[in-house]
Amino acid sequence: MKLKVTSILTFDLFKKIPIFYSFDKNFSYNEGVIMTKADIVEKIASGTGLTKIETEAIIEGFLNTVIQALREGNGIEIRGFGSYKVKKKNARYARNPRTGEKVYVPEHYVPVFKFSKDFKATVDRGMKEKNNEL
């Protein structure tokens, strides 16, 4: 049985408001909504003349390099794109939203990514152009 999702109702915990997302009947997982790693490999391979296998190896190498650098506590800056770094989260007590019970959350580290101003501006312009065309 295939289930077609046409809308989603969720709740923004920070603003404490319900959010309703609605999709048109032509909504598709891979038609410009979300690109997978395979989609990226295909797009780069077709644009560079490399094979998909070579392109996938390069992308895997890049991702593994980023992960390894962050594991070692190093930051990464890619001009015009953004920067990766590791942020320390202090230990704290939180609440289980279902039961209200206090839960201890130990100190931990999380990877963070900050988009560059150029990247943000490019996406903003592109989305405005796209929305004006519709």
matplotlib code that plots the C-alpha trace (Angstrom):
import matplotlib.pyplot as plt

x = [0.0, 1.4, 0.6, 0.7, 1.3, -0.4, 0.1, 1.9, 0.9, 3.7, 4.4, 7.1, 8.3, 10.2, 7.4, 4.7, 2.5, 1.2, 2.7, 0.9, 2.8, 0.8, 2.2, 0.7, -0.4, 2.8, 5.0, 7.9, 10.8, 13.5, 12.1, 14.0, 12.7, 15.5, 18.7, 20.3, 24.0, 23.3, 21.6, 24.7, 27.1, 25.0, 24.9, 28.7, 29.6, 27.5, 29.0, 32.7, 33.0, 34.1, 32.4, 29.9, 32.3, 35.1, 32.8, 31.4, 34.9, 35.7, 32.5, 33.1, 36.7, 35.5, 32.8, 35.3, 37.9, 35.3, 34.2, 37.8, 38.8, 35.8, 36.6, 40.1, 38.6, 39.6, 37.4, 36.9, 36.3, 35.2, 35.1, 31.8, 30.2, 30.5, 32.4, 32.2, 33.3, 32.7, 30.8, 30.8, 27.5, 27.6, 26.0, 22.4, 19.1, 16.3, 12.7, 11.1, 8.2, 6.0, 6.4, 7.8, 10.5, 13.9, 16.6, 20.4, 22.1, 25.8, 28.4, 28.8, 30.1, 28.1, 29.2, 27.8, 27.7, 27.4, 26.6, 28.6, 26.9, 27.4, 25.8, 22.8, 22.4, 22.6, 19.9, 17.7, 18.0, 17.3, 14.2, 12.8, 13.4, 11.7, 8.7, 8.3, 8.2, 5.3]
y = [0.0, 3.4, 6.4, 9.8, 12.7, 15.9, 17.9, 17.8, 19.4, 19.9, 22.1, 24.8, 24.2, 27.5, 29.8, 27.4, 27.6, 24.9, 24.8, 23.4, 22.4, 21.6, 20.0, 20.2, 17.0, 17.0, 16.8, 14.4, 13.5, 14.1, 16.8, 19.8, 19.4, 17.4, 16.4, 13.2, 12.3, 10.3, 13.3, 15.4, 12.8, 12.6, 16.4, 16.8, 13.8, 15.1, 18.6, 17.5, 14.5, 12.3, 9.0, 8.6, 6.2, 8.8, 11.6, 9.5, 8.8, 12.5, 13.4, 10.6, 11.8, 15.4, 14.3, 12.0, 14.8, 17.2, 14.5, 13.7, 17.3, 18.0, 14.8, 16.2, 19.5, 21.5, 24.0, 24.2, 27.4, 27.3, 30.9, 31.8, 28.7, 28.5, 27.2, 24.1, 24.0, 22.0, 23.5, 22.4, 22.0, 22.1, 19.5, 20.5, 19.2, 19.0, 17.9, 14.9, 16.6, 13.5, 12.9, 16.2, 14.2, 15.9, 14.3, 14.8, 15.7, 15.2, 17.5, 16.8, 18.3, 19.0, 19.9, 23.3, 24.9, 28.6, 29.7, 32.6, 35.9, 35.3, 31.9, 33.3, 36.2, 33.9, 31.6, 34.6, 36.0, 32.6, 31.9, 35.4, 35.0, 31.6, 32.8, 35.8, 33.5, 31.5]
z = [0.0, -1.0, 1.2, -0.3, 2.1, 1.0, 4.3, 7.6, 10.9, 13.3, 16.3, 16.8, 20.3, 20.5, 19.3, 20.7, 17.6, 15.2, 11.7, 8.7, 5.6, 2.5, -0.7, -4.1, -5.8, -7.9, -4.9, -5.3, -3.0, -5.6, -7.8, -6.4, -2.9, -1.4, -3.2, -2.1, -2.3, -5.4, -7.0, -6.2, -7.6, -10.8, -11.3, -10.7, -12.9, -15.8, -15.4, -15.1, -17.4, -14.5, -14.0, -11.2, -9.4, -9.5, -8.5, -5.6, -4.4, -4.4, -2.5, 0.0, 0.5, 1.1, 3.6, 5.4, 5.6, 7.1, 9.7, 10.6, 11.0, 13.3, 15.3, 15.9, 17.0, 14.0, 12.2, 8.4, 6.5, 2.8, 1.5, -0.1, 1.3, 5.1, 8.1, 10.2, 13.8, 17.0, 19.8, 23.4, 25.1, 28.9, 31.1, 32.1, 33.3, 30.8, 31.0, 29.3, 27.4, 27.7, 31.4, 32.7, 34.5, 35.0, 32.8, 33.1, 29.8, 30.1, 28.6, 24.8, 21.6, 18.5, 15.0, 13.7, 10.3, 9.6, 6.1, 4.6, 3.9, 0.1, 0.3, 2.2, -0.3, -3.3, -1.9, -1.0, -4.5, -6.1, -4.0, -4.7, -8.4, -8.3, -6.4, -8.7, -11.7, -10.3]

ax = plt.figure().add_subplot(projection="3d")
ax.plot(x, y, z, "-o")
ax.set_aspect("equal")
plt.show()
